[in-house]
Amino acid sequence: MNDFPRVKRELIAALDQGRAAALALVETMPPNLPVHEGSDWTARDLIIHLTALEADMITAMRRAIAGEAFSVDLRGQEDASALYELRRRERADCSWHDLLGEWARVRDQLRGQVLAFPVDRIQSSFSTPFFVDYDLSGAVGACGSHERHHLAEMRAALERPLPTEDSEDSAGRE
């Protein structure tokens, strides 16, 4: 028999450890740091995205507990990517402080949802737009992995030299 309370504690510990590393990085970077070359996504956009992903995961977990299939309310958008763009636009005027606060609140809700997840449903599968048919451990692992992926992108963006007028001029001349 599985030790489900231990499994939940380990999931929470992994979430907490990952978030501590994330905060150490994110709190030192400029929110408008361009993250993806050739895209207008910034560090703040990735925090909005990660917050929305966790909010969707909380909804998925609640529906799984109730025995319902998970579906995302696309709010009139064509797909999950368009929904995340909508969420990004909706939070365009939020301060960095407020975005980080929302990110922390949603993570606290996720932690609470993991702790509240009933033992008899812990191996039930559920899905979000980013993962399909995971049980609780797989879903939390996928969430952590997604966060680590975006943090690696932010870390790489911090290490990239910012373009200067001189480098743009010389690139245009060659």
Secondary structure, DSSP 8 states (H G I E B T S, - for coil): ---HHHHHHHHHHHHHHHHHHHHHHHTTS-TT-B-STTS--BHHHHHHHHHHHHHHHHHHHHHHHTT-------TT-SSHHHHHHHHHHHTTTS-HHHHHHHHHHHHHHHHHHHHHS-GGGTT--EEETTEEEE-HHHHHHHHHHHHHHHHHHHHHHHHS----HHHHHHHHH-
